Amino acid sequence: MRSTLKMPKVGDAVDEVVISEIQVQKGAAVSEGQTLFVVETDKTTVEVPAPFAGTVAEILIAAGDDVKTGAPTIVLEV
């Protein structure tokens, strides 16, 4: 089963972030809590973890992208 992960809300007043680093590759096995990618806001840097274990089926974002809260980011195969 595939599950599309969406950009979580990273702050009360933050609706858009910049992807600073992707830390996984397509086909990689990830564990729950493992950092998938890192985002930057005006004030901070936030690591976004995997909500569950799986295999990276697709990466829908790239470093430098502006991404809104709720936008699709990574597809995990469970």
C-alpha positions as CSV (number, residue, x, y, z in Angstrom):
1,M,0.0,0.0,0.0
2,R,1.3,3.5,-0.9
3,S,0.8,6.5,1.3
4,T,1.5,10.1,0.2
5,L,3.0,12.1,3.0
6,K,2.0,15.8,3.1
7,M,4.0,18.7,4.4
8,P,3.1,19.1,8.1
9,K,2.5,22.4,9.8
10,V,5.9,23.5,11.3
11,G,4.7,26.6,13.1
12,D,1.6,28.6,14.1
13,A,2.2,31.3,11.5
14,V,4.1,29.3,8.9
15,D,2.2,28.2,5.8
16,E,5.1,27.8,3.4
17,V,8.7,26.5,3.9
18,V,11.8,26.0,1.7
19,I,13.2,22.5,1.3
20,S,16.8,22.7,2.3
21,E,17.9,19.0,2.1
22,I,16.4,15.7,1.1
23,Q,17.9,13.0,3.3
24,V,16.5,9.9,1.6
25,Q,16.6,8.4,-1.9
26,K,14.0,6.6,-4.0
27,G,14.0,2.9,-3.0
28,A,15.5,3.5,0.4
29,A,14.0,1.7,3.5
30,V,13.1,4.2,6.2
31,S,12.2,3.6,9.9
32,E,9.6,5.5,11.9
33,G,11.1,8.7,13.1
34,Q,13.9,8.8,10.6
35,T,14.4,12.2,9.0
36,L,13.1,12.4,5.5
37,F,13.9,16.0,4.7
38,V,14.9,19.3,6.3
39,V,13.0,22.5,5.8
40,E,13.7,26.2,6.6
41,T,11.4,28.9,7.7
42,D,12.2,32.5,8.3
43,K,13.2,31.7,11.9
44,T,14.3,28.1,12.1
45,T,15.3,24.8,10.5
46,V,13.1,21.7,11.0
47,E,13.7,18.0,10.4
48,V,10.6,16.2,9.0
49,P,10.5,12.6,10.2
50,A,8.8,9.5,8.7
51,P,5.5,8.9,10.5
52,F,5.9,5.2,9.9
53,A,8.4,2.6,8.5
54,G,8.4,1.9,4.8
55,T,10.2,2.2,1.5
56,V,10.5,5.5,-0.4
57,A,8.5,5.0,-3.6
58,E,8.6,8.6,-4.9
59,I,10.1,11.9,-3.9
60,L,7.8,14.8,-5.0
61,I,10.0,17.6,-3.8
62,A,13.5,18.9,-4.4
63,A,16.0,21.0,-2.5
64,G,15.2,24.7,-3.0
65,D,11.4,24.1,-3.6
66,D,8.9,26.3,-1.8
67,V,6.3,24.0,-0.3
68,K,3.0,24.9,1.3
69,T,1.6,23.1,4.4
70,G,-0.5,20.1,3.2
71,A,1.4,19.7,-0.2
72,P,2.4,16.2,-1.2
73,T,6.1,15.5,-0.4
74,I,7.1,11.8,-0.4
75,V,5.3,8.6,-1.2
76,L,6.0,5.7,1.1
77,E,5.3,2.1,0.3
78,V,4.3,0.1,3.4
